[in-house]
Amino acid sequence: MFWDTHVHTHFSGDSKAALADMAEAALRLNLDGLCFTDHYDYDYPGEPELFLLDFDRYRQETAALRQMYDGRLPIRFGIELGLQPHLAEHNRKIARSYPFDFVIGSSHVVHGNDPYYPSYFEGRTEAAAYREYFESILENIKSFTDFDVYGHLDYVVRYGPNKNAAYSYEKYSDIIDEILRALIAGGKGIEVNTGGFAKGLGHPHPTEAVLARYRELGGEILTVGSDAHIPQHVGAEFARLPDILRNAGFSYYTVFEKRKPHFLPLP
């Protein structure tokens, strides 16, 4: 079975899950391993303390759990950094100050607004809002490079007025290709995030077409994550992944340890 390398706990401002409960869920599913990637979104609009992180306690609890589950479930220490261009130096210091196994870089805030809230979409077309989101990804990855994979590349479609009813890779292929090429040139990967299924989209983040295009362009680093915030979502929809990844041209996926990629065969 896969590793789940995108999981949140009570250290994230949007989760109340205990680390041990997430680990027990992974054990029940016979996952090969688990990496905690709690949120750190500095300067989050309106609620600047919502996604701050007690790094020392987070590190200590993860280390204690790793010992507790030794021999039963490999556990890694990661983080999901919320990227904004003006935070590049701040996030760089965070990434280098702790012994993370894995760093996800994600865009949650776009020019002061999170697409999670309907206000992001007010006063313009859904297509314009989606394009601004993709353009912000380019801004972020050009200003900050100390991450391992880029997270949930088409996150914005979770929350659009029509979600993904009018969204496709082809409609935004120019900007998405530019993102993928920049990531590949920088030695960065992307994740396949099954949270899209949990949000009712019927597809992972990014979609199957984007995954195939990433591989076609030479992308090799691909991690797997549920984006779970509760134990019931750990490893959600992972049974779909072998076919999805093989159809996209992959025979392996990636797990990071001490910021180094390890390539594992698909189950």
Summary of the structure (lengths in Angstrom):
residues: 267
radius of gyration: 17.2
end to end distance: 5.7
largest distance: 54.3
contacts: 935
relative contact order: 0.16
helix: 39%
strand: 20%
